């Protein structure tokens, strides 16, 4: 594994939390509009690679009356993703 190389783009010392947020956004090539998104700005979950095929597979098994076992990891995105699939 290669070691991470960090590059500090702004050497100024932030005085307030807003300054820290500005530095973080700048380091990621984003601006303040990144923090003001709405649900309409999200991509469809079907845009994820393999999601359409997975949905079709589940639909075929549900239609045949098969039982499904859904497993997700126990963190904020895993629980949320599993809840959406259920």
trRosetta pair geometry for C-beta under 8 A, 3 or more apart (Angstrom, degrees):
i j d omega theta_ij theta_ji phi_ij phi_ji
8 11 6.1 83 129 -83 123 68
9 23 7.8 166 66 -162 96 81
9 26 6.3 -147 91 125 137 105
9 27 5.3 177 18 -100 126 76
10 23 5.3 -127 57 -127 134 99
10 26 6.4 48 -24 93 131 145
10 27 7.6 -108 9 -62 99 91
12 19 7.9 -100 112 -178 113 124
12 23 7.9 -150 67 -88 92 122
14 17 7.9 75 149 -102 128 15
14 19 3.4 168 -148 110 96 116
14 20 4.6 142 123 -62 168 65
14 22 7.7 161 -114 50 120 97
14 23 6.0 -104 -61 -13 127 134
15 19 5.6 84 38 1 61 154
16 19 5.0 107 56 0 69 100
16 20 7.5 -128 104 -2 43 85
17 20 5.4 -49 -153 33 42 115
17 21 6.4 44 149 -19 69 102
18 21 5.6 -51 -149 36 34 113
18 22 6.4 38 150 -22 64 104
19 22 5.6 -52 -149 34 33 114
19 23 6.5 33 153 -19 65 103
20 23 5.8 -54 -151 35 32 110
20 24 6.4 31 152 -18 65 106
21 24 5.7 -55 -148 37 32 112
21 25 6.3 31 155 -17 66 107
21 35 7.6 12 -178 -61 127 153
22 25 5.8 -55 -147 38 29 110
22 26 6.2 30 155 -20 64 109
22 32 7.9 -23 -103 -71 76 94
23 26 5.6 -56 -145 38 30 112
23 27 6.2 31 156 -20 65 107
24 27 5.8 -55 -147 35 28 111
24 28 6.5 10 158 -4 62 111
25 28 6.0 -72 -151 46 29 101
25 30 4.6 -96 -162 81 82 90
25 31 6.2 87 159 -121 129 17
25 32 6.7 10 -151 -70 173 48
25 34 6.2 169 -133 42 109 135
25 35 7.6 -70 -89 -31 129 108
26 29 7.7 41 -176 -70 31 25
26 30 7.8 -101 -62 55 20 57
30 33 7.9 -133 177 61 88 71
30 34 4.0 14 176 -39 129 153
31 34 6.3 141 65 -10 43 96
32 35 5.9 -51 -170 30 56 109
32 36 7.0 35 142 -7 76 111
33 36 5.6 -72 -150 47 45 105
33 37 7.8 81 155 -62 68 70
34 37 7.0 -19 -172 -35 35 105
37 41 4.3 -106 -164 61 102 151
37 42 7.7 105 152 -52 125 71
38 41 5.5 110 56 -2 59 101
39 42 5.7 -38 -165 8 49 117
43 47 4.5 -67 159 39 119 152
44 47 4.9 115 68 -19 79 97
45 48 6.0 -28 -177 4 55 113
45 51 5.9 -164 143 -167 76 158
45 84 6.6 177 -89 149 163 142
46 51 5.1 -156 -130 102 41 123
46 52 5.4 65 -161 -70 95 85
46 55 7.1 -35 -109 -8 96 149
47 51 7.4 20 50 37 26 138
48 51 4.3 82 70 -30 92 126
50 53 5.4 -61 -156 46 56 111
50 54 5.7 58 147 -25 82 106
51 54 5.6 -56 -145 39 31 112
51 55 6.2 34 156 -22 66 105
52 55 5.7 -54 -147 35 29 111
52 56 6.5 28 154 -17 64 105
53 56 5.7 -53 -149 36 32 111
53 57 6.4 35 152 -21 65 105
54 57 5.6 -53 -148 35 32 113
54 58 6.4 31 155 -16 65 105
55 58 5.8 -54 -148 38 31 109
55 59 6.2 33 153 -21 64 108
56 59 5.6 -54 -146 36 31 113
56 60 6.5 34 155 -21 65 102
57 60 5.9 -52 -151 32 30 110
57 61 6.6 22 154 -12 63 107
58 61 5.9 -61 -150 41 32 107
58 62 6.1 32 154 -19 69 107
58 68 6.5 39 -141 -110 91 150
58 85 8.0 -165 -84 -174 168 100
59 62 5.7 -53 -143 38 30 111
59 63 6.2 34 156 -22 64 107
60 63 5.7 -57 -149 36 28 113
60 64 6.4 21 154 -13 64 109
61 64 5.7 -57 -145 41 33 107
61 66 3.9 -65 -173 54 89 131
61 68 6.1 110 113 -74 133 102
62 65 7.7 47 179 -69 31 21
62 66 7.0 -78 -68 52 26 81
62 68 7.0 -26 -73 -28 82 128
70 82 6.1 139 143 -153 116 95
70 85 6.0 174 -148 105 142 125
70 86 6.2 -161 64 -76 163 85
71 82 7.7 -84 133 -113 17 127
72 78 4.5 153 163 170 96 88
72 79 6.3 142 117 -88 134 33
72 81 6.1 170 -134 79 132 94
72 82 3.1 -99 -24 -59 154 130
72 85 7.9 164 -64 32 124 128
73 78 3.5 -108 69 -119 76 160
74 78 6.1 -58 -32 85 12 136
74 79 6.6 46 -139 -58 44 100
75 78 4.8 81 47 15 72 110
75 79 6.9 -154 79 -8 27 92
76 79 6.4 -57 -143 37 22 105
76 80 6.3 18 159 -14 59 114
77 80 5.6 -57 -142 42 32 112
77 81 5.9 34 159 -21 67 109
78 81 5.9 -55 -143 37 26 109
78 82 6.3 24 158 -16 62 109
79 82 5.9 -57 -147 38 28 109
79 83 6.3 31 154 -21 64 107
80 83 5.8 -54 -149 35 29 112
80 84 6.6 29 153 -20 63 105
81 84 5.8 -55 -152 33 32 111
81 85 6.6 28 153 -17 66 105
82 85 5.7 -55 -149 36 34 109
82 86 6.3 36 153 -21 67 104
83 86 5.7 -52 -147 35 31 112
